[in-house]
Amino acid sequence: MGSVHGFPVVDPADAAVGARLKHWREQRGLSLEDLARLMDMTPEEQRRIEAGRAHLNSLRIGTAISALRLPLWALTSDTRAY
């Protein structure tokens, strides 16, 4: 990933997924540390994902929706799929 003036480039899609993940984590009453543990990652990795500075691969998305008991659309869209 490149940078401009020392700031990491944030992919808009990663930022959107990260914001949705944070929203649902907070809605479910989980701390960042709790969700990081459930997803088998460090709290720092979780912070980077929620800030849009890291990419969630399909395996991690599956783990997140399972941990938060969400349908897939909840992390990939702001509109219900049904």
Backbone as JSON Lines, residues from 0, in Angstrom:
{"i":0,"aa":"M","n":[0.85,-1.17,0.0],"ca":[0.0,0.0,0.0],"c":[0.89,1.23,0.0]}
{"i":1,"aa":"G","n":[0.61,2.2,-0.83],"ca":[1.39,3.41,-0.91],"c":[0.97,4.43,0.13]}
{"i":2,"aa":"S","n":[1.62,5.56,0.13],"ca":[1.25,6.6,1.06],"c":[1.52,7.96,0.44]}
{"i":3,"aa":"V","n":[0.87,8.95,0.99],"ca":[1.07,10.33,0.57],"c":[1.5,11.09,1.81]}
{"i":4,"aa":"H","n":[2.66,11.69,1.77],"ca":[3.18,12.45,2.9],"c":[3.19,11.64,4.19]}
{"i":5,"aa":"G","n":[3.47,10.35,4.08],"ca":[3.58,9.52,5.28],"c":[2.28,8.95,5.8]}
{"i":6,"aa":"F","n":[1.16,9.29,5.18],"ca":[-0.12,8.77,5.61],"c":[-0.48,7.55,4.75]}
{"i":7,"aa":"P","n":[-0.9,6.45,5.38],"ca":[-1.27,5.27,4.58],"c":[-2.52,5.54,3.75]}
{"i":8,"aa":"V","n":[-2.55,4.94,2.57],"ca":[-3.71,5.06,1.7],"c":[-4.82,4.18,2.27]}
{"i":9,"aa":"V","n":[-6.03,4.71,2.34],"ca":[-7.18,3.95,2.84],"c":[-8.09,3.64,1.67]}
{"i":10,"aa":"D","n":[-8.33,2.36,1.44],"ca":[-9.24,1.92,0.39],"c":[-10.67,2.23,0.86]}
{"i":11,"aa":"P","n":[-11.47,2.94,0.07],"ca":[-12.84,3.27,0.49],"c":[-13.68,2.04,0.83]}
{"i":12,"aa":"A","n":[-13.48,0.94,0.12],"ca":[-14.25,-0.27,0.42],"c":[-13.86,-0.84,1.77]}
{"i":13,"aa":"D","n":[-12.56,-0.85,2.08],"ca":[-12.11,-1.33,3.39],"c":[-12.61,-0.42,4.5]}
{"i":14,"aa":"A","n":[-12.63,0.89,4.24],"ca":[-13.12,1.84,5.24],"c":[-14.6,1.61,5.52]}
{"i":15,"aa":"A","n":[-15.37,1.33,4.48],"ca":[-16.81,1.09,4.65],"c":[-17.06,-0.19,5.44]}
{"i":16,"aa":"V","n":[-16.34,-1.26,5.12],"ca":[-16.51,-2.53,5.85],"c":[-16.07,-2.34,7.29]}
{"i":17,"aa":"G","n":[-14.96,-1.64,7.51],"ca":[-14.48,-1.39,8.87],"c":[-15.48,-0.6,9.7]}
{"i":18,"aa":"A","n":[-16.08,0.42,9.09],"ca":[-17.09,1.23,9.8],"c":[-18.32,0.39,10.14]}
{"i":19,"aa":"R","n":[-18.73,-0.46,9.21],"ca":[-19.89,-1.33,9.49],"c":[-19.55,-2.33,10.59]}
{"i":20,"aa":"L","n":[-18.34,-2.88,10.57],"ca":[-17.93,-3.82,11.6],"c":[-17.95,-3.15,12.97]}
{"i":21,"aa":"K","n":[-17.43,-1.95,13.05],"ca":[-17.43,-1.21,14.32],"c":[-18.86,-0.93,14.77]}
{"i":22,"aa":"H","n":[-19.7,-0.5,13.85],"ca":[-21.1,-0.23,14.17],"c":[-21.77,-1.46,14.78]}
{"i":23,"aa":"W","n":[-21.64,-2.61,14.12],"ca":[-22.3,-3.82,14.59],"c":[-21.66,-4.34,15.89]}
{"i":24,"aa":"R","n":[-20.35,-4.18,16.04],"ca":[-19.69,-4.59,17.28],"c":[-20.26,-3.8,18.45]}
{"i":25,"aa":"E","n":[-20.38,-2.49,18.25],"ca":[-20.94,-1.64,19.3],"c":[-22.41,-1.96,19.55]}
{"i":26,"aa":"Q","n":[-23.18,-2.2,18.49],"ca":[-24.59,-2.57,18.64],"c":[-24.76,-3.85,19.45]}
{"i":27,"aa":"R","n":[-23.82,-4.77,19.3],"ca":[-23.87,-6.06,20.01],"c":[-23.26,-5.97,21.41]}
{"i":28,"aa":"G","n":[-22.71,-4.81,21.75],"ca":[-22.16,-4.61,23.08],"c":[-20.83,-5.3,23.33]}
{"i":29,"aa":"L","n":[-20.08,-5.56,22.26],"ca":[-18.77,-6.2,22.41],"c":[-17.67,-5.15,22.41]}
{"i":30,"aa":"S","n":[-16.68,-5.36,23.24],"ca":[-15.51,-4.48,23.2],"c":[-14.66,-4.86,21.99]}
{"i":31,"aa":"L","n":[-13.79,-3.96,21.61],"ca":[-12.89,-4.23,20.51],"c":[-12.02,-5.44,20.84]}
{"i":32,"aa":"E","n":[-11.58,-5.53,22.08],"ca":[-10.74,-6.65,22.5],"c":[-11.5,-7.98,22.44]}
{"i":33,"aa":"D","n":[-12.77,-7.97,22.84],"ca":[-13.57,-9.2,22.79],"c":[-13.74,-9.7,21.36]}
{"i":34,"aa":"L","n":[-14.06,-8.78,20.45],"ca":[-14.24,-9.21,19.06],"c":[-12.91,-9.66,18.46]}
{"i":35,"aa":"A","n":[-11.83,-8.98,18.8],"ca":[-10.51,-9.39,18.31],"c":[-10.21,-10.82,18.76]}
{"i":36,"aa":"R","n":[-10.52,-11.13,20.0],"ca":[-10.28,-12.48,20.51],"c":[-11.13,-13.49,19.77]}
{"i":37,"aa":"L","n":[-12.42,-13.17,19.55],"ca":[-13.31,-14.07,18.82],"c":[-12.86,-14.28,17.38]}
{"i":38,"aa":"M","n":[-12.22,-13.28,16.81],"ca":[-11.75,-13.36,15.43],"c":[-10.31,-13.86,15.35]}
{"i":39,"aa":"D","n":[-9.72,-14.19,16.5],"ca":[-8.35,-14.71,16.56],"c":[-7.35,-13.73,15.95]}
{"i":40,"aa":"M","n":[-7.44,-12.48,16.42],"ca":[-6.5,-11.45,15.98],"c":[-6.18,-10.55,17.17]}
{"i":41,"aa":"T","n":[-5.21,-9.7,17.0],"ca":[-4.84,-8.79,18.08],"c":[-5.78,-7.58,18.08]}
{"i":42,"aa":"P","n":[-5.9,-6.91,19.22],"ca":[-6.69,-5.68,19.24],"c":[-6.18,-4.63,18.25]}
{"i":43,"aa":"E","n":[-4.86,-4.57,18.05],"ca":[-4.31,-3.62,17.08],"c":[-4.77,-3.94,15.67]}
{"i":44,"aa":"E","n":[-4.79,-5.22,15.31],"ca":[-5.3,-5.62,13.99],"c":[-6.76,-5.21,13.85]}
{"i":45,"aa":"Q","n":[-7.53,-5.41,14.92],"ca":[-8.95,-5.05,14.92],"c":[-9.12,-3.54,14.74]}
{"i":46,"aa":"R","n":[-8.31,-2.76,15.43],"ca":[-8.37,-1.29,15.29],"c":[-8.08,-0.87,13.85]}
{"i":47,"aa":"R","n":[-7.07,-1.49,13.25],"ca":[-6.71,-1.16,11.86],"c":[-7.85,-1.49,10.91]}
{"i":48,"aa":"I","n":[-8.51,-2.62,11.13],"ca":[-9.63,-3.01,10.28],"c":[-10.78,-2.01,10.43]}
{"i":49,"aa":"E","n":[-11.13,-1.69,11.66],"ca":[-12.24,-0.76,11.89],"c":[-11.93,0.63,11.36]}
{"i":50,"aa":"A","n":[-10.66,1.0,11.3],"ca":[-10.26,2.3,10.76],"c":[-10.13,2.28,9.24]}
{"i":51,"aa":"G","n":[-10.28,1.1,8.62],"ca":[-10.17,0.99,7.18],"c":[-8.74,0.91,6.69]}
{"i":52,"aa":"R","n":[-7.79,0.69,7.6],"ca":[-6.39,0.63,7.22],"c":[-5.9,-0.8,6.99]}
{"i":53,"aa":"A","n":[-6.81,-1.76,7.07],"ca":[-6.47,-3.16,6.81],"c":[-7.65,-3.8,6.09]}
{"i":54,"aa":"H","n":[-7.35,-4.82,5.31],"ca":[-8.36,-5.51,4.5],"c":[-8.84,-6.77,5.22]}
{"i":55,"aa":"L","n":[-10.14,-6.97,5.24],"ca":[-10.71,-8.22,5.77],"c":[-10.87,-9.19,4.61]}
{"i":56,"aa":"N","n":[-10.19,-10.32,4.67],"ca":[-10.38,-11.33,3.63],"c":[-11.68,-12.09,3.89]}
{"i":57,"aa":"S","n":[-12.06,-12.95,2.98],"ca":[-13.35,-13.63,3.08],"c":[-13.43,-14.51,4.33]}
{"i":58,"aa":"L","n":[-12.32,-15.13,4.73],"ca":[-12.31,-15.95,5.94],"c":[-12.59,-15.1,7.17]}
{"i":59,"aa":"R","n":[-11.95,-13.95,7.25],"ca":[-12.16,-13.07,8.41],"c":[-13.57,-12.46,8.39]}
{"i":60,"aa":"I","n":[-14.1,-12.17,7.21],"ca":[-15.48,-11.67,7.14],"c":[-16.42,-12.75,7.67]}
{"i":61,"aa":"G","n":[-16.21,-14.0,7.27],"ca":[-17.02,-15.1,7.77],"c":[-16.93,-15.24,9.28]}
{"i":62,"aa":"T","n":[-15.74,-15.09,9.82],"ca":[-15.55,-15.16,11.27],"c":[-16.28,-14.01,11.96]}
{"i":63,"aa":"A","n":[-16.19,-12.82,11.39],"ca":[-16.84,-11.65,11.98],"c":[-18.36,-11.79,11.99]}
{"i":64,"aa":"I","n":[-18.94,-12.2,10.87],"ca":[-20.4,-12.31,10.84],"c":[-20.88,-13.44,11.75]}
{"i":65,"aa":"S","n":[-20.08,-14.47,11.89],"ca":[-20.43,-15.55,12.81],"c":[-20.35,-15.07,14.26]}
{"i":66,"aa":"A","n":[-19.28,-14.37,14.61],"ca":[-19.09,-13.88,15.98],"c":[-20.17,-12.87,16.37]}
{"i":67,"aa":"L","n":[-20.58,-12.05,15.41],"ca":[-21.59,-11.02,15.68],"c":[-23.01,-11.47,15.36]}
{"i":68,"aa":"R","n":[-23.13,-12.69,14.85],"ca":[-24.43,-13.25,14.46],"c":[-25.17,-12.33,13.49]}
{"i":69,"aa":"L","n":[-24.5,-12.1,12.37],"ca":[-25.01,-11.19,11.34],"c":[-25.13,-11.92,10.01]}
{"i":70,"aa":"P","n":[-26.04,-11.44,9.15],"ca":[-26.04,-11.92,7.76],"c":[-24.89,-11.23,7.02]}
{"i":71,"aa":"L","n":[-24.45,-11.81,5.94],"ca":[-23.33,-11.27,5.17],"c":[-23.56,-9.83,4.74]}
{"i":72,"aa":"W","n":[-24.77,-9.49,4.33],"ca":[-25.02,-8.15,3.82],"c":[-24.69,-7.06,4.85]}
{"i":73,"aa":"A","n":[-24.73,-7.4,6.13],"ca":[-24.53,-6.4,7.17],"c":[-23.13,-5.77,7.13]}
{"i":74,"aa":"L","n":[-22.13,-6.5,6.63],"ca":[-20.79,-5.93,6.5],"c":[-20.47,-5.46,5.1]}
{"i":75,"aa":"T","n":[-21.26,-5.84,4.14],"ca":[-20.94,-5.5,2.75],"c":[-21.86,-4.44,2.15]}
{"i":76,"aa":"S","n":[-22.94,-4.09,2.85],"ca":[-23.9,-3.13,2.3],"c":[-24.64,-2.44,3.42]}
{"i":77,"aa":"D","n":[-25.1,-1.24,3.14],"ca":[-25.94,-0.53,4.12],"c":[-27.4,-0.82,3.89]}
{"i":78,"aa":"T","n":[-27.72,-1.63,2.9],"ca":[-29.09,-1.97,2.55],"c":[-29.32,-3.46,2.77]}
{"i":79,"aa":"R","n":[-30.42,-3.79,3.42],"ca":[-30.75,-5.19,3.62],"c":[-30.88,-5.92,2.3]}
{"i":80,"aa":"A","n":[-30.45,-7.17,2.31],"ca":[-30.5,-7.96,1.07],"c":[-31.8,-8.72,0.97]}
{"i":81,"aa":"Y","n":[-32.67,-8.59,1.94],"ca":[-33.97,-9.29,1.9],"c":[-35.06,-8.42,2.43]}
